[in-house]
Amino acid sequence: MKQVQALVEENPDATLDKLRAEVNQTCGVTVSRTTMCRVMKRLRFTHKKSPSPE
């Protein structure tokens, strides 16, 4: 989980899918979107809504 925390701190605007790809590349572990969401909740990171296109 420390690796995920470091990735989020380096890329605070990254999506779950981008973070999953980074975890796969750096750690060699494939995680589901649900698992990544759970990890983010455990680390107490909140999600942001994207601004709507005008």
PyMOL Python script that loads the backbone (N, CA, C, O; Angstrom):
from pymol import cmd

cmd.read_pdbstr("""\
ATOM      1  N   MET A   1       0.823  -1.197   0.000  1.00  0.00           N
ATOM      2  CA  MET A   1       0.000   0.000   0.000  1.00  0.00           C
ATOM      3  C   MET A   1       0.864   1.257   0.000  1.00  0.00           C
ATOM      4  O   MET A   1       0.424   2.314  -0.451  1.00  0.00           O
ATOM      5  N   LYS A   2       2.066   1.148   0.494  1.00  0.00           N
ATOM      6  CA  LYS A   2       2.950   2.314   0.493  1.00  0.00           C
ATOM      7  C   LYS A   2       3.287   2.742  -0.931  1.00  0.00           C
ATOM      8  O   LYS A   2       3.434   3.931  -1.213  1.00  0.00           O
ATOM      9  N   GLN A   3       3.408   1.757  -1.829  1.00  0.00           N
ATOM     10  CA  GLN A   3       3.703   2.081  -3.217  1.00  0.00           C
ATOM     11  C   GLN A   3       2.547   2.854  -3.843  1.00  0.00           C
ATOM     12  O   GLN A   3       2.765   3.805  -4.594  1.00  0.00           O
ATOM     13  N   VAL A   4       1.328   2.446  -3.535  1.00  0.00           N
ATOM     14  CA  VAL A   4       0.149   3.136  -4.076  1.00  0.00           C
ATOM     15  C   VAL A   4       0.087   4.550  -3.521  1.00  0.00           C
ATOM     16  O   VAL A   4      -0.206   5.491  -4.258  1.00  0.00           O
ATOM     17  N   GLN A   5       0.358   4.710  -2.247  1.00  0.00           N
ATOM     18  CA  GLN A   5       0.339   6.035  -1.638  1.00  0.00           C
ATOM     19  C   GLN A   5       1.367   6.940  -2.316  1.00  0.00           C
ATOM     20  O   GLN A   5       1.077   8.102  -2.600  1.00  0.00           O
ATOM     21  N   ALA A   6       2.555   6.421  -2.574  1.00  0.00           N
ATOM     22  CA  ALA A   6       3.587   7.202  -3.250  1.00  0.00           C
ATOM     23  C   ALA A   6       3.153   7.574  -4.665  1.00  0.00           C
ATOM     24  O   ALA A   6       3.391   8.697  -5.109  1.00  0.00           O
ATOM     25  N   LEU A   7       2.516   6.641  -5.376  1.00  0.00           N
ATOM     26  CA  LEU A   7       2.043   6.926  -6.734  1.00  0.00           C
ATOM     27  C   LEU A   7       0.997   8.032  -6.739  1.00  0.00           C
ATOM     28  O   LEU A   7       1.014   8.904  -7.607  1.00  0.00           O
ATOM     29  N   VAL A   8       0.094   7.996  -5.774  1.00  0.00           N
ATOM     30  CA  VAL A   8      -0.958   9.015  -5.710  1.00  0.00           C
ATOM     31  C   VAL A   8      -0.355  10.375  -5.375  1.00  0.00           C
ATOM     32  O   VAL A   8      -0.770  11.393  -5.928  1.00  0.00           O
ATOM     33  N   GLU A   9       0.613  10.391  -4.483  1.00  0.00           N
ATOM     34  CA  GLU A   9       1.244  11.658  -4.123  1.00  0.00           C
ATOM     35  C   GLU A   9       2.021  12.245  -5.295  1.00  0.00           C
ATOM     36  O   GLU A   9       2.096  13.465  -5.440  1.00  0.00           O
ATOM     37  N   GLU A  10       2.603  11.383  -6.135  1.00  0.00           N
ATOM     38  CA  GLU A  10       3.324  11.844  -7.325  1.00  0.00           C
ATOM     39  C   GLU A  10       2.367  12.301  -8.422  1.00  0.00           C
ATOM     40  O   GLU A  10       2.665  13.245  -9.153  1.00  0.00           O
ATOM     41  N   ASN A  11       1.219  11.633  -8.537  1.00  0.00           N
ATOM     42  CA  ASN A  11       0.237  11.911  -9.595  1.00  0.00           C
ATOM     43  C   ASN A  11      -1.144  12.093  -8.978  1.00  0.00           C
ATOM     44  O   ASN A  11      -1.985  11.203  -9.103  1.00  0.00           O
ATOM     45  N   PRO A  12      -1.401  13.210  -8.320  1.00  0.00           N
ATOM     46  CA  PRO A  12      -2.676  13.367  -7.610  1.00  0.00           C
ATOM     47  C   PRO A  12      -3.914  13.390  -8.510  1.00  0.00           C
ATOM     48  O   PRO A  12      -5.024  13.156  -8.030  1.00  0.00           O
ATOM     49  N   ASP A  13      -3.744  13.667  -9.793  1.00  0.00           N
ATOM     50  CA  ASP A  13      -4.887  13.727 -10.706  1.00  0.00           C
ATOM     51  C   ASP A  13      -5.089  12.434 -11.493  1.00  0.00           C
ATOM     52  O   ASP A  13      -5.938  12.379 -12.383  1.00  0.00           O
ATOM     53  N   ALA A  14      -4.325  11.406 -11.179  1.00  0.00           N
ATOM     54  CA  ALA A  14      -4.414  10.145 -11.919  1.00  0.00           C
ATOM     55  C   ALA A  14      -5.740   9.438 -11.639  1.00  0.00           C
ATOM     56  O   ALA A  14      -6.261   9.479 -10.524  1.00  0.00           O
ATOM     57  N   THR A  15      -6.261   8.800 -12.658  1.00  0.00           N
ATOM     58  CA  THR A  15      -7.494   8.027 -12.508  1.00  0.00           C
ATOM     59  C   THR A  15      -7.164   6.663 -11.905  1.00  0.00           C
ATOM     60  O   THR A  15      -6.000   6.270 -11.831  1.00  0.00           O
ATOM     61  N   LEU A  16      -8.201   5.954 -11.479  1.00  0.00           N
ATOM     62  CA  LEU A  16      -7.988   4.610 -10.943  1.00  0.00           C
ATOM     63  C   LEU A  16      -7.319   3.710 -11.978  1.00  0.00           C
ATOM     64  O   LEU A  16      -6.436   2.920 -11.643  1.00  0.00           O
ATOM     65  N   ASP A  17      -7.740   3.832 -13.231  1.00  0.00           N
ATOM     66  CA  ASP A  17      -7.162   2.989 -14.279  1.00  0.00           C
ATOM     67  C   ASP A  17      -5.684   3.308 -14.504  1.00  0.00           C
ATOM     68  O   ASP A  17      -4.881   2.404 -14.732  1.00  0.00           O
ATOM     69  N   LYS A  18      -5.327   4.584 -14.439  1.00  0.00           N
ATOM     70  CA  LYS A  18      -3.916   4.954 -14.592  1.00  0.00           C
ATOM     71  C   LYS A  18      -3.100   4.441 -13.412  1.00  0.00           C
ATOM     72  O   LYS A  18      -1.978   3.965 -13.587  1.00  0.00           O
ATOM     73  N   LEU A  19      -3.662   4.536 -12.216  1.00  0.00           N
ATOM     74  CA  LEU A  19      -2.964   4.024 -11.035  1.00  0.00           C
ATOM     75  C   LEU A  19      -2.802   2.509 -11.109  1.00  0.00           C
ATOM     76  O   LEU A  19      -1.764   1.971 -10.727  1.00  0.00           O
ATOM     77  N   ARG A  20      -3.832   1.827 -11.601  1.00  0.00           N
ATOM     78  CA  ARG A  20      -3.745   0.372 -11.768  1.00  0.00           C
ATOM     79  C   ARG A  20      -2.613   0.009 -12.724  1.00  0.00           C
ATOM     80  O   ARG A  20      -1.855  -0.928 -12.473  1.00  0.00           O
ATOM     81  N   ALA A  21      -2.505   0.753 -13.816  1.00  0.00           N
ATOM     82  CA  ALA A  21      -1.445   0.497 -14.792  1.00  0.00           C
ATOM     83  C   ALA A  21      -0.068   0.736 -14.173  1.00  0.00           C
ATOM     84  O   ALA A  21       0.868  -0.024 -14.422  1.00  0.00           O
ATOM     85  N   GLU A  22       0.053   1.781 -13.375  1.00  0.00           N
ATOM     86  CA  GLU A  22       1.320   2.075 -12.706  1.00  0.00           C
ATOM     87  C   GLU A  22       1.690   0.976 -11.711  1.00  0.00           C
ATOM     88  O   GLU A  22       2.850   0.572 -11.636  1.00  0.00           O
ATOM     89  N   VAL A  23       0.716   0.495 -10.953  1.00  0.00           N
ATOM     90  CA  VAL A  23       0.969  -0.589 -10.001  1.00  0.00           C
ATOM     91  C   VAL A  23       1.415  -1.837 -10.752  1.00  0.00           C
ATOM     92  O   VAL A  23       2.339  -2.529 -10.324  1.00  0.00           O
ATOM     93  N   ASN A  24       0.764  -2.119 -11.861  1.00  0.00           N
ATOM     94  CA  ASN A  24       1.132  -3.279 -12.668  1.00  0.00           C
ATOM     95  C   ASN A  24       2.561  -3.143 -13.180  1.00  0.00           C
ATOM     96  O   ASN A  24       3.333  -4.101 -13.151  1.00  0.00           O
ATOM     97  N   GLN A  25       2.903  -1.957 -13.646  1.00  0.00           N
ATOM     98  CA  GLN A  25       4.230  -1.734 -14.215  1.00  0.00           C
ATOM     99  C   GLN A  25       5.320  -1.752 -13.138  1.00  0.00           C
ATOM    100  O   GLN A  25       6.369  -2.366 -13.335  1.00  0.00           O
ATOM    101  N   THR A  26       5.085  -1.092 -12.015  1.00  0.00           N
ATOM    102  CA  THR A  26       6.131  -0.976 -10.998  1.00  0.00           C
ATOM    103  C   THR A  26       6.230  -2.197 -10.089  1.00  0.00           C
ATOM    104  O   THR A  26       7.328  -2.591  -9.695  1.00  0.00           O
ATOM    105  N   CYS A  27       5.094  -2.792  -9.757  1.00  0.00           N
ATOM    106  CA  CYS A  27       5.089  -3.912  -8.798  1.00  0.00           C
ATOM    107  C   CYS A  27       4.906  -5.264  -9.462  1.00  0.00           C
ATOM    108  O   CYS A  27       5.155  -6.298  -8.842  1.00  0.00           O
ATOM    109  N   GLY A  28       4.474  -5.267 -10.715  1.00  0.00           N
ATOM    110  CA  GLY A  28       4.234  -6.526 -11.403  1.00  0.00           C
ATOM    111  C   GLY A  28       2.983  -7.238 -10.929  1.00  0.00           C
ATOM    112  O   GLY A  28       2.862  -8.454 -11.077  1.00  0.00           O
ATOM    113  N   VAL A  29       2.043  -6.479 -10.354  1.00  0.00           N
ATOM    114  CA  VAL A  29       0.813  -7.050  -9.813  1.00  0.00           C
ATOM    115  C   VAL A  29      -0.370  -6.453 -10.557  1.00  0.00           C
ATOM    116  O   VAL A  29      -0.451  -5.238 -10.737  1.00  0.00           O
ATOM    117  N   THR A  30      -1.281  -7.306 -10.987  1.00  0.00           N
ATOM    118  CA  THR A  30      -2.496  -6.838 -11.633  1.00  0.00           C
ATOM    119  C   THR A  30      -3.599  -6.770 -10.589  1.00  0.00           C
ATOM    120  O   THR A  30      -3.900  -7.761  -9.925  1.00  0.00           O
ATOM    121  N   VAL A  31      -4.201  -5.591 -10.447  1.00  0.00           N
ATOM    122  CA  VAL A  31      -5.292  -5.416  -9.484  1.00  0.00           C
ATOM    123  C   VAL A  31      -6.537  -4.942 -10.222  1.00  0.00           C
ATOM    124  O   VAL A  31      -6.456  -4.262 -11.245  1.00  0.00           O
ATOM    125  N   SER A  32      -7.677  -5.315  -9.683  1.00  0.00           N
ATOM    126  CA  SER A  32      -8.935  -4.891 -10.290  1.00  0.00           C
ATOM    127  C   SER A  32      -9.234  -3.451  -9.898  1.00  0.00           C
ATOM    128  O   SER A  32      -8.622  -2.895  -8.986  1.00  0.00           O
ATOM    129  N   ARG A  33     -10.173  -2.873 -10.598  1.00  0.00           N
ATOM    130  CA  ARG A  33     -10.605  -1.509 -10.290  1.00  0.00           C
ATOM    131  C   ARG A  33     -11.194  -1.448  -8.880  1.00  0.00           C
ATOM    132  O   ARG A  33     -10.979  -0.478  -8.153  1.00  0.00           O
ATOM    133  N   THR A  34     -11.934  -2.483  -8.502  1.00  0.00           N
ATOM    134  CA  THR A  34     -12.540  -2.547  -7.172  1.00  0.00           C
ATOM    135  C   THR A  34     -11.474  -2.594  -6.090  1.00  0.00           C
ATOM    136  O   THR A  34     -11.584  -1.907  -5.074  1.00  0.00           O
ATOM    137  N   THR A  35     -10.450  -3.395  -6.304  1.00  0.00           N
ATOM    138  CA  THR A  35      -9.365  -3.485  -5.329  1.00  0.00           C
ATOM    139  C   THR A  35      -8.658  -2.149  -5.183  1.00  0.00           C
ATOM    140  O   THR A  35      -8.345  -1.728  -4.069  1.00  0.00           O
ATOM    141  N   MET A  36      -8.405  -1.480  -6.299  1.00  0.00           N
ATOM    142  CA  MET A  36      -7.743  -0.177  -6.238  1.00  0.00           C
ATOM    143  C   MET A  36      -8.607   0.826  -5.484  1.00  0.00           C
ATOM    144  O   MET A  36      -8.091   1.644  -4.723  1.00  0.00           O
ATOM    145  N   CYS A  37      -9.905   0.766  -5.691  1.00  0.00           N
ATOM    146  CA  CYS A  37     -10.826   1.656  -4.985  1.00  0.00           C
ATOM    147  C   CYS A  37     -10.768   1.389  -3.481  1.00  0.00           C
ATOM    148  O   CYS A  37     -10.767   2.327  -2.685  1.00  0.00           O
ATOM    149  N   ARG A  38     -10.720   0.132  -3.095  1.00  0.00           N
ATOM    150  CA  ARG A  38     -10.633  -0.228  -1.669  1.00  0.00           C
ATOM    151  C   ARG A  38      -9.326   0.259  -1.053  1.00  0.00           C
ATOM    152  O   ARG A  38      -9.311   0.756   0.074  1.00  0.00           O
ATOM    153  N   VAL A  39      -8.241   0.116  -1.791  1.00  0.00           N
ATOM    154  CA  VAL A  39      -6.943   0.590  -1.300  1.00  0.00           C
ATOM    155  C   VAL A  39      -6.985   2.101  -1.100  1.00  0.00           C
ATOM    156  O   VAL A  39      -6.484   2.615  -0.101  1.00  0.00           O
ATOM    157  N   MET A  40      -7.582   2.804  -2.052  1.00  0.00           N
ATOM    158  CA  MET A  40      -7.677   4.264  -1.940  1.00  0.00           C
ATOM    159  C   MET A  40      -8.495   4.658  -0.712  1.00  0.00           C
ATOM    160  O   MET A  40      -8.149   5.616  -0.020  1.00  0.00           O
ATOM    161  N   LYS A  41      -9.563   3.936  -0.439  1.00  0.00           N
ATOM    162  CA  LYS A  41     -10.378   4.231   0.742  1.00  0.00           C
ATOM    163  C   LYS A  41      -9.593   3.968   2.021  1.00  0.00           C
ATOM    164  O   LYS A  41      -9.672   4.749   2.969  1.00  0.00           O
ATOM    165  N   ARG A  42      -8.839   2.877   2.052  1.00  0.00           N
ATOM    166  CA  ARG A  42      -8.028   2.568   3.242  1.00  0.00           C
ATOM    167  C   ARG A  42      -6.968   3.632   3.491  1.00  0.00           C
ATOM    168  O   ARG A  42      -6.636   3.942   4.635  1.00  0.00           O
ATOM    169  N   LEU A  43      -6.443   4.183   2.403  1.00  0.00           N
ATOM    170  CA  LEU A  43      -5.444   5.243   2.528  1.00  0.00           C
ATOM    171  C   LEU A  43      -6.088   6.613   2.766  1.00  0.00           C
ATOM    172  O   LEU A  43      -5.402   7.623   2.921  1.00  0.00           O
ATOM    173  N   ARG A  44      -7.414   6.617   2.789  1.00  0.00           N
ATOM    174  CA  ARG A  44      -8.206   7.833   3.031  1.00  0.00           C
ATOM    175  C   ARG A  44      -8.044   8.894   1.946  1.00  0.00           C
ATOM    176  O   ARG A  44      -8.103  10.094   2.214  1.00  0.00           O
ATOM    177  N   PHE A  45      -7.839   8.428   0.725  1.00  0.00           N
ATOM    178  CA  PHE A  45      -7.845   9.334  -0.411  1.00  0.00           C
ATOM    179  C   PHE A  45      -9.271   9.417  -0.922  1.00  0.00           C
ATOM    180  O   PHE A  45      -9.960   8.402  -1.027  1.00  0.00           O
ATOM    181  N   THR A  46      -9.709  10.611  -1.235  1.00  0.00           N
ATOM    182  CA  THR A  46     -11.050  10.794  -1.770  1.00  0.00           C
ATOM    183  C   THR A  46     -10.961  10.992  -3.275  1.00  0.00           C
ATOM    184  O   THR A  46      -9.912  11.360  -3.804  1.00  0.00           O
ATOM    185  N   HIS A  47     -12.062  10.746  -3.952  1.00  0.00           N
ATOM    186  CA  HIS A  47     -12.074  10.956  -5.396  1.00  0.00           C
ATOM    187  C   HIS A  47     -12.642  12.333  -5.705  1.00  0.00           C
ATOM    188  O   HIS A  47     -13.466  12.876  -4.969  1.00  0.00           O
ATOM    189  N   LYS A  48     -12.174  12.869  -6.809  1.00  0.00           N
ATOM    190  CA  LYS A  48     -12.643  14.172  -7.245  1.00  0.00           C
ATOM    191  C   LYS A  48     -13.471  13.990  -8.504  1.00  0.00           C
ATOM    192  O   LYS A  48     -13.193  13.124  -9.333  1.00  0.00           O
ATOM    193  N   LYS A  49     -14.471  14.805  -8.626  1.00  0.00           N
ATOM    194  CA  LYS A  49     -15.251  14.797  -9.854  1.00  0.00           C
ATOM    195  C   LYS A  49     -14.542  15.666 -10.879  1.00  0.00           C
ATOM    196  O   LYS A  49     -13.965  16.701 -10.545  1.00  0.00           O
ATOM    197  N   SER A  50     -14.592  15.238 -12.112  1.00  0.00           N
ATOM    198  CA  SER A  50     -14.020  16.028 -13.193  1.00  0.00           C
ATOM    199  C   SER A  50     -14.953  17.181 -13.500  1.00  0.00           C
ATOM    200  O   SER A  50     -16.172  17.036 -13.408  1.00  0.00           O
ATOM    201  N   PRO A  51     -14.398  18.318 -13.861  1.00  0.00           N
ATOM    202  CA  PRO A  51     -15.282  19.412 -14.250  1.00  0.00           C
ATOM    203  C   PRO A  51     -16.036  19.043 -15.523  1.00  0.00           C
ATOM    204  O   PRO A  51     -15.480  18.409 -16.419  1.00  0.00           O
ATOM    205  N   SER A  52     -17.277  19.433 -15.596  1.00  0.00           N
ATOM    206  CA  SER A  52     -18.069  19.098 -16.776  1.00  0.00           C
ATOM    207  C   SER A  52     -17.638  19.960 -17.953  1.00  0.00           C
ATOM    208  O   SER A  52     -17.317  21.136 -17.782  1.00  0.00           O
ATOM    209  N   PRO A  53     -17.629  19.377 -19.145  1.00  0.00           N
ATOM    210  CA  PRO A  53     -17.259  20.155 -20.332  1.00  0.00           C
ATOM    211  C   PRO A  53     -18.312  21.212 -20.622  1.00  0.00           C
ATOM    212  O   PRO A  53     -19.509  20.997 -20.432  1.00  0.00           O
ATOM    213  N   GLU A  54     -17.846  22.334 -21.076  1.00  0.00           N
ATOM    214  CA  GLU A  54     -18.780  23.440 -21.359  1.00  0.00           C
ATOM    215  C   GLU A  54     -19.218  23.468 -22.789  1.00  0.00           C
ATOM    216  O   GLU A  54     -20.000  24.336 -23.178  1.00  0.00           O
TER     217      GLU A  54
END
""", "prot")
cmd.dss("prot")
cmd.show_as("cartoon", "prot")
cmd.util.cbc("prot")
cmd.orient("prot")
